[in-house]
Amino acid sequence: MSYDHIFDQLDIRTEPFAICEIHGTCHVALKPDAAVTLHYILCGEGQITMRGQAPIRITKGSLVLIPSLNSHEVLNDGATLVPGPSCKPAALNLARVLKSVPDESAGSVSRLIALCAHVSIGLMGATDVVNLIREPLVTRAEPGGDLMVLVDTLMHEVCEPSVGSRALIRVLLMQAVIVMMRKRMNEPDGPLDWMAALRDPMLWKALNAMLNDPGKPYSVETLADIAGMSRAAFAKRFSDAYGAGPMELLRNLRVRKAGDLLRNTDLPMKRVAESVGFSSRSAFSRAFESTSGQSPSAFRKAVRML
């Protein structure tokens, strides 16, 4: 199945925001974020853990896309001794997230370095298509492969930045996301199988409506009307393509839109709930906490401190 026309219309944007350096056997805890987060492992070995998911093993060249509103930890297992230059995130206007403990072996230096970025993906006029991703996406570079070439280039840019380095890093990250999606789409029964739904013009009408305005009072019936299908045919076709029902997806999109409003606006909590389609503040709070593990107010406070 060809996805060339989808890639031609994807608007992928990446915004690098931090270099995460972990020295020794320890971890960095990352709070839920309103944006989808990308971790690109530039050196070292360890794992990423998140609520409700099996640990994700990471090595040099691992590319991990974390859905929005998911707290997670990046751990260095101390297994890889990594000599060489230090990163210079300040020169790139990036934050430095540093965690360090003494290594057990005197004189040894075990480092795990990840370049972290926010990712947004638009398609055919719709925004936040990346919010359709329901679980972490993981791709691992092969020695000598296209991703490993990007890793080495990125490592050079974060260690020896010069004029244009930040812009170059952004472009390289965008390339990495495209490579990741291309690899995962070609996997049978893989996590991006649902993107086949984007080839269906009738389903796309309903998906586009939900993505662009999740706060509208949709029902299966109204979404079926938008798609130009009967209720039963739409519900089955949607579930077959996406692996979940349309109202489950809509709830997910509403919670993620709420995360964006909590981070980027000062709207009162009740207004946020109404804006994304929840009938009450209590219903909104329950849905948000079940997704992110935090109450909306705790989430807003946490992201404002970042």
N, C-alpha and C positions, 0 to 999 in steps of 0.2 A: 504494500500500500504506500503510495507516494504522498509525502507531506510537503513537497516543495512549495506549493502555493501558500500553505500556512506560514512557512518560514519567511516567504517573501513579504508577508503582511504583518509579521510580528514586529512590534516596537519594544525592543528590550533595552532597559536602562539600568545601569548599575551605579551605585554611589558608594565608593570605599569610605569607611568611617573609622576603622581602627586596625592596629596591628596588635594581635594577642600573642604575648610571649610568656611561655611557662617554662621555668628553669627548675629542674628537679622533679621529684615525684609528688605532684600536687595538681590542683585543678582551679579553674576559673568558673564561677557561677554567673550565668547570664540571664537576666530577668526577661520576662515576656516583652516583646516589642510589637508595635503596631504594624511593622513592615516585615516582609519576608527577608530572612537573613541568609546570606551565603558565607560559608567558611571555606577558604581555599588553603590547604595545608602546604606550607612552603618547605618545612623540614620537621623531622621528628616523628614519633609514633605515640599513639594513645587511643582514646575513644571519646565519643560524644554520647552523653546520656540525656534522655528527656523523659518526661512523665508519660507513662503508658506505652513506651516503645522499648524494644530490645536495644542494648548498647550498640553503637555504630563504631566499628573499628576504623581508625584513620591512620594513614601513613603519608609520606611525601607524595603529593599529587592528588590526594583525596579532595573531592569537591562535594560539599554537603549543603543542600538547600533545606532550610528549616522553615516550615510554614509559620505564618504570623501567629502571635499570641502564645507561643510555646517557650516556656523557660527551659533552659538546658545547661549542661556543664561540659566544658572542654577539659579533658584530663590528659596529662603527660604521664606515661607509665615509667619514664626514666630509662627506657631500654636503649635509646639511640644517643650515642655521643656525637655531638655536632659542633665541630670547631668552625672558625670562620668569622666573617665580619658581623657586626651588630646592625640591626635595623635602625633607620633614622626617620621614624614616623613624623617627628616635628617638622622636618623639612618638607614633608608632603601634606602638611596640615591635617594629619590623621591623629586620632587619639592613640595612646599607648596603654594597653591593658597588660600589666606586668604582675606576674606571680612568681615568687622565687623562694626556694628552700635549699639549704646546703645539700649537695649530693653526698651519698654515703661513701663514695670512693673519692679520697682526697685528690684534687686536681682535675677530676673529670667534669665535663659540662654536658648535661643532657638538656636539650632544648626542643620545645615544640613551638613552632611559629605558624600562626594562621593569619591570613589577610581576610578581614571581615568586611562585608558590604551589604547594603540594602539593594533589593532587586524589585523592579516593577516590569510587568509585561502587558502590553496592550495588543489588541488584535481587531482589525476591521472596524475601528472606531470605538471599540469597547475598552475600558480601562480595567486594570487589576485582574487580568485573566490568570495571573499567577496564584490568585486566591482560590482557584479551582483545585490546586494541589492539596491533597488531604493528608499526606504523610511525607516524611523526609525523603528527599531524593539524594542518592549517593552514587557517585561515579569515581572510579580509581584510575589514575594514569598508569599506563604501561611504559616501562623503560624505552626511551627512544620514540614514544608515540607523540601525537599532536599535543595532548594535555601536558606531558612532561616538558616539552619545549616551552610552553607557556609558563610553567612553574619556574623554570630556570630564568626566564626573562623577567618575571615578576620579582623573583628573589633579588636579582641584580638591581632593579629599580627601587626596591624598598631599602636596600643596603647602600646604594650609591645614587641617590636621587639627583637629578639635574633639571634644567629647564624642560618643561613638558612632561615630567614623569607622572604627575597625577593624572593628566589626561590620557597618557599612554596606558596607565594601570586600568583606568576605566574601560578603555577599548579592549584590553586583553581579558578583563573579567567578562565583558559581553561575549567575546569569542568563546570563553570557557563555558558560559551558560548555553550557547548554541551547540557546542560539542556535546555537552551533557545531555541536552534534550534529544539530540540526534541519536546518541547511543541508546538512551532509554526507550525511545519510540520504536526502535527496531527489535526490542525484546518481546518475545511472545508472552502474553499475559503479564506484561510489565505495568509499572505504576502510572504510565502515561497512555495506556490503552484508551482511556476515556477521550483523549484528544481526537479520536476518530469521529466523535460527535461534532467536532468543528467542521467536518466535511459535509454535514447534513444541513442544508439551508433551512429546513423547517425547525430542527432543534436549535440551530444557532439563533433564530429569532427570539426564542424563549430565553436562552442563555444570555443573549445580549441585553434583553430587558432586565433580567435579574442582576446582571453585573453593573449596569449603569444606574439603576435605581432600586436597590434591594429593599428600600423602605416602603414601597408601594404595597397596598393590601392585595397581593397576589393570592390566588388559589390554584389548585391543579386545573380547574375549569378555565380560569382566565388565562393561564399560561398555555393551555391547549388551544384556546381561541387565537392567541398571538401566533402560535405555531401553525395554525390552520389545520388542526387535527381534532379528532374526537378525543374525549377525555381518556378513554381506555387505551386507545392507540398511542396517545402521547405518553401516558404514564409508563406503558411497557417499553416503548422505544427509548424513552429517556433513561429508565432504569437499566436497560440492556447496554446502553452506550456509556453511561456514567458510573454504573455500579451502585447507585443510591437513588432514592426518589427525589423529585424536584423540590419538595418542601424541606427535606433534610439539607439539600444544598442551599436553599434560600436562607434557612436559619444560620448556616455557617457563614454565608456572605454577610448577613446582617450583623453578626457578632464581630466579624473582622472590620466591617465599615465602622462600627462603634469604636473599636480600638483606635482607628485613625482619628475619629472625632475627639476621643478622650485625650489623645496625644497632642493634637494640633489646634484645638479650639478650647474656649472657656465656657462652652455651653453647659448649663446645669444638667445634672444627671437625668432628670425627667425629660428634658428636651432631647438629649441624646437618644434615650430609649424611644421616644416618639419618632424621631427622625429616621431611625432604622427599622421601624415597623413593629415594635413591641407594644402591646396594649397596656402594659403597666411597668412601673419601675421594678417591681419585685420579680416579674417574669424575666425582664431584661437582666437583672442581677444574677438570677439563677443560671440563665443560659451563658452569660459571660464567664461566670466563675467555673462552670463545668468545662468550658473550653480552655481557659487560660490558667485555672488554678488560683486566681486572684479575684477579689471583688473589683468592680469598676473603679471605685474610689481609690483602692490600694494600687491598682494598675496605673491610674492617672498620676498618682503621687510618685510612683517608681520611675515612670518614663520622663517625668519632668526633671528628675534628678540626674538623668544621663548626660 
